[in-house]
Amino acid sequence: MLDIKILGPGCPRCQEVAKRTKEVVEEMKIEANIEKITDLKKIMEYKILSTPGLVINGKVKISGKIPTKSQIKEFIEEEFK
């Protein structure tokens, strides 16, 4: 099972990343634990400079941008290689 974290204060951009990520997980029919992290101290542990951030299995995949659904799919596929 994948461990996916959405990093951000809960702004519309962060919500969009969460929405797209959930859609991709459902489309790929995979199991994933998706967690939103809004606590600034916890976000800073990932050493990102801007939100939103997307972390998959402990690896920061993107920060400061809203990834496309195809990018999210690529990030997830990387974890299965």
MDAnalysis code that builds the backbone (N, CA, C; Angstrom):
import MDAnalysis as mda
import numpy as np

u = mda.Universe.empty(243, n_residues=81, atom_resindex=np.repeat(np.arange(81), 3), trajectory=True)
u.add_TopologyAttr("name", ["N", "CA", "C"] * 81)
u.add_TopologyAttr("resid", np.arange(1, 82))
u.add_TopologyAttr("resname", ["MET", "LEU", "ASP", "ILE", "LYS", "ILE", "LEU", "GLY", "PRO", "GLY", "CYS", "PRO", "ARG", "CYS", "GLN", "GLU", "VAL", "ALA", "LYS", "ARG", "THR", "LYS", "GLU", "VAL", "VAL", "GLU", "GLU", "MET", "LYS", "ILE", "GLU", "ALA", "ASN", "ILE", "GLU", "LYS", "ILE", "THR", "ASP", "LEU", "LYS", "LYS", "ILE", "MET", "GLU", "TYR", "LYS", "ILE", "LEU", "SER", "THR", "PRO", "GLY", "LEU", "VAL", "ILE", "ASN", "GLY", "LYS", "VAL", "LYS", "ILE", "SER", "GLY", "LYS", "ILE", "PRO", "THR", "LYS", "SER", "GLN", "ILE", "LYS", "GLU", "PHE", "ILE", "GLU", "GLU", "GLU", "PHE", "LYS"])
u.atoms.positions = np.array([
    [0.850, -1.191, 0.000],
    [0.000, 0.000, 0.000],
    [0.889, 1.245, 0.000],
    [0.526, 2.194, -0.835],
    [1.275, 3.447, -0.908],
    [0.925, 4.361, 0.254],
    [1.896, 5.121, 0.684],
    [1.689, 6.134, 1.713],
    [1.852, 7.486, 1.033],
    [0.741, 8.212, 0.893],
    [0.749, 9.496, 0.186],
    [0.377, 10.608, 1.155],
    [1.176, 11.674, 1.122],
    [0.892, 12.822, 1.980],
    [0.776, 14.075, 1.107],
    [-0.250, 14.858, 1.387],
    [-0.438, 16.152, 0.736],
    [-0.027, 17.194, 1.777],
    [0.973, 17.984, 1.465],
    [1.474, 18.986, 2.408],
    [0.942, 20.364, 2.047],
    [0.342, 21.030, 3.022],
    [-0.145, 22.387, 2.797],
    [-1.130, 22.810, 3.856],
    [-1.385, 24.115, 3.937],
    [-2.253, 24.653, 4.981],
    [-3.744, 24.410, 4.754],
    [-4.106, 23.815, 3.634],
    [-5.525, 23.575, 3.353],
    [-6.091, 24.579, 2.360],
    [-5.212, 25.270, 1.661],
    [-5.625, 26.264, 0.670],
    [-6.257, 25.573, -0.544],
    [-6.914, 26.319, -1.418],
    [-7.527, 25.719, -2.609],
    [-6.534, 24.938, -3.475],
    [-5.293, 25.414, -3.564],
    [-4.280, 24.688, -4.351],
    [-3.991, 23.318, -3.738],
    [-3.886, 23.288, -2.418],
    [-3.625, 22.018, -1.723],
    [-4.813, 21.077, -1.884],
    [-6.010, 21.627, -1.819],
    [-7.213, 20.817, -1.985],
    [-7.283, 20.230, -3.389],
    [-6.820, 20.980, -4.376],
    [-6.811, 20.484, -5.755],
    [-5.832, 19.319, -5.910],
    [-4.668, 19.425, -5.268],
    [-3.698, 18.327, -5.316],
    [-4.315, 17.079, -4.672],
    [-4.980, 17.251, -3.540],
    [-5.620, 16.114, -2.862],
    [-6.691, 15.488, -3.748],
    [-7.496, 16.318, -4.379],
    [-8.577, 15.832, -5.250],
    [-8.000, 15.037, -6.425],
    [-7.015, 15.601, -7.094],
    [-6.412, 14.927, -8.248],
    [-5.745, 13.612, -7.832],
    [-5.077, 13.639, -6.684],
    [-4.393, 12.430, -6.207],
    [-5.404, 11.321, -5.924],
    [-6.501, 11.664, -5.259],
    [-7.544, 10.658, -4.976],
    [-8.120, 10.094, -6.270],
    [-8.350, 10.956, -7.253],
    [-8.898, 10.503, -8.538],
    [-7.937, 9.533, -9.226],
    [-6.637, 9.850, -9.214],
    [-5.646, 8.985, -9.862],
    [-5.585, 7.629, -9.160],
    [-5.574, 7.638, -7.826],
    [-5.525, 6.388, -7.061],
    [-6.742, 5.517, -7.408],
    [-7.917, 6.143, -7.477],
    [-9.138, 5.395, -7.824],
    [-9.066, 4.866, -9.258],
    [-8.589, 5.683, -10.185],
    [-8.487, 5.267, -11.590],
    [-7.500, 4.117, -11.763],
    [-6.417, 4.143, -10.978],
    [-5.402, 3.097, -11.075],
    [-5.789, 1.842, -10.288],
    [-6.852, 1.954, -9.503],
    [-7.331, 0.837, -8.682],
    [-6.234, 0.272, -7.780],
    [-5.574, 1.184, -7.069],
    [-4.530, 0.765, -6.130],
    [-4.927, 1.197, -4.721],
    [-4.309, 0.548, -3.746],
    [-4.575, 0.913, -2.362],
    [-3.542, 1.950, -1.928],
    [-4.039, 2.996, -1.311],
    [-3.140, 4.043, -0.833],
    [-3.743, 4.707, 0.394],
    [-2.879, 5.032, 1.307],
    [-3.273, 5.808, 2.476],
    [-2.943, 7.257, 2.143],
    [-3.983, 8.084, 1.961],
    [-3.773, 9.491, 1.612],
    [-4.043, 10.347, 2.848],
    [-3.054, 11.115, 3.225],
    [-3.147, 11.927, 4.429],
    [-2.826, 13.377, 4.089],
    [-3.635, 14.286, 4.602],
    [-3.352, 15.710, 4.428],
    [-2.609, 16.188, 5.669],
    [-1.492, 16.853, 5.463],
    [-0.719, 17.393, 6.579],
    [-0.784, 18.909, 6.508],
    [-1.393, 19.503, 7.513],
    [-1.563, 20.953, 7.540],
    [-0.694, 21.617, 8.612],
    [-0.140, 20.827, 9.519],
    [0.698, 21.350, 10.599],
    [2.031, 21.833, 10.016],
    [2.308, 23.124, 10.184],
    [3.501, 23.735, 9.595],
    [4.789, 23.047, 10.033],
    [4.876, 22.652, 11.310],
    [6.090, 21.979, 11.796],
    [6.305, 20.654, 11.071],
    [5.222, 19.910, 10.861],
    [5.337, 18.628, 10.157],
    [5.684, 18.842, 8.685],
    [5.110, 19.884, 8.082],
    [5.412, 20.195, 6.679],
    [6.904, 20.514, 6.540],
    [7.442, 21.269, 7.486],
    [8.847, 21.684, 7.431],
    [9.802, 20.496, 7.550],
    [9.343, 19.391, 8.147],
    [10.181, 18.198, 8.264],
    [10.561, 17.652, 6.888],
    [9.746, 17.968, 5.879],
    [10.015, 17.475, 4.524],
    [10.911, 18.420, 3.724],
    [11.322, 19.509, 4.352],
    [12.252, 20.470, 3.744],
    [11.781, 20.996, 2.381],
    [10.503, 21.309, 2.285],
    [10.018, 21.948, 1.061],
    [9.923, 23.449, 1.321],
    [10.110, 24.226, 0.277],
    [10.113, 25.675, 0.432],
    [8.747, 26.293, 0.181],
    [7.899, 25.585, -0.573],
    [6.565, 26.128, -0.817],
    [5.561, 24.982, -0.976],
    [4.324, 25.298, -0.656],
    [3.254, 24.319, -0.767],
    [2.438, 24.643, -2.016],
    [1.671, 23.723, -2.515],
    [1.428, 22.390, -1.985],
    [2.599, 21.452, -2.253],
    [2.662, 20.406, -1.444],
    [3.682, 19.387, -1.630],
    [3.028, 18.018, -1.740],
    [3.657, 17.145, -2.490],
    [3.158, 15.783, -2.642],
    [4.295, 14.837, -2.286],
    [4.055, 13.990, -1.275],
    [5.051, 13.037, -0.793],
    [4.490, 11.637, -0.969],
    [5.259, 10.775, -1.630],
    [4.829, 9.389, -1.817],
    [5.897, 8.479, -1.227],
    [5.484, 7.635, -0.300],
    [6.396, 6.710, 0.392],
    [7.621, 7.433, 0.955],
    [7.381, 8.607, 1.545],
    [8.447, 9.348, 2.205],
    [9.317, 10.188, 1.290],
    [9.054, 10.144, -0.027],
    [9.860, 10.918, -0.975],
    [9.058, 12.104, -1.492],
    [9.641, 13.309, -1.400],
    [8.983, 14.499, -1.936],
    [9.015, 14.397, -3.455],
    [7.850, 14.404, -4.076],
    [7.763, 14.281, -5.530],
    [7.643, 15.643, -6.201],
    [6.965, 16.576, -5.534],
    [6.797, 17.910, -6.122],
    [6.400, 18.876, -5.004],
    [6.815, 20.127, -5.145],
    [6.379, 21.147, -4.181],
    [6.260, 22.484, -4.885],
    [5.313, 23.280, -4.417],
    [5.114, 24.615, -4.972],
    [4.312, 24.642, -6.256],
    [3.886, 23.480, -6.737],
    [3.116, 23.404, -7.976],
    [1.972, 22.420, -7.802],
    [0.971, 22.578, -8.651],
    [-0.119, 21.609, -8.697],
    [0.212, 20.644, -9.839],
    [0.525, 19.388, -9.513],
    [0.860, 18.445, -10.581],
    [-0.377, 18.047, -11.382],
    [-0.159, 17.730, -12.651],
    [-1.268, 17.226, -13.469],
    [-1.565, 15.798, -13.013],
    [-2.725, 15.298, -13.415],
    [-3.062, 13.928, -13.061],
    [-2.060, 12.954, -13.676],
    [-1.583, 13.248, -14.888],
    [-0.616, 12.342, -15.519],
    [0.718, 12.360, -14.760],
    [1.099, 13.510, -14.224],
    [2.325, 13.574, -13.408],
    [2.160, 12.742, -12.140],
    [1.006, 12.867, -11.497],
    [0.745, 12.106, -10.271],
    [0.814, 10.607, -10.581],
    [0.231, 10.222, -11.722],
    [0.268, 8.811, -12.113],
    [1.715, 8.351, -12.296],
    [2.532, 9.171, -12.938],
    [3.950, 8.835, -13.122],
    [4.662, 8.689, -11.780],
    [4.392, 9.607, -10.838],
    [5.013, 9.538, -9.515],
    [4.660, 8.223, -8.831],
    [3.396, 7.821, -8.949],
    [2.939, 6.571, -8.320],
    [3.592, 5.377, -8.997],
    [3.630, 5.394, -10.330],
    [4.243, 4.272, -11.067],
    [5.715, 4.103, -10.718],
    [6.407, 5.210, -10.446],
    [7.824, 5.141, -10.052],
    [8.007, 4.292, -8.796],
    [7.020, 4.311, -7.930],
    [7.118, 3.570, -6.659],
    [6.946, 2.065, -6.855],
    [6.459, 1.649, -8.021],
    [6.267, 0.224, -8.277],
    [7.409, -0.375, -9.096],
    [8.409, 0.432, -9.451],
    [9.526, -0.068, -10.265],
    [10.579, -0.709, -9.395],
])
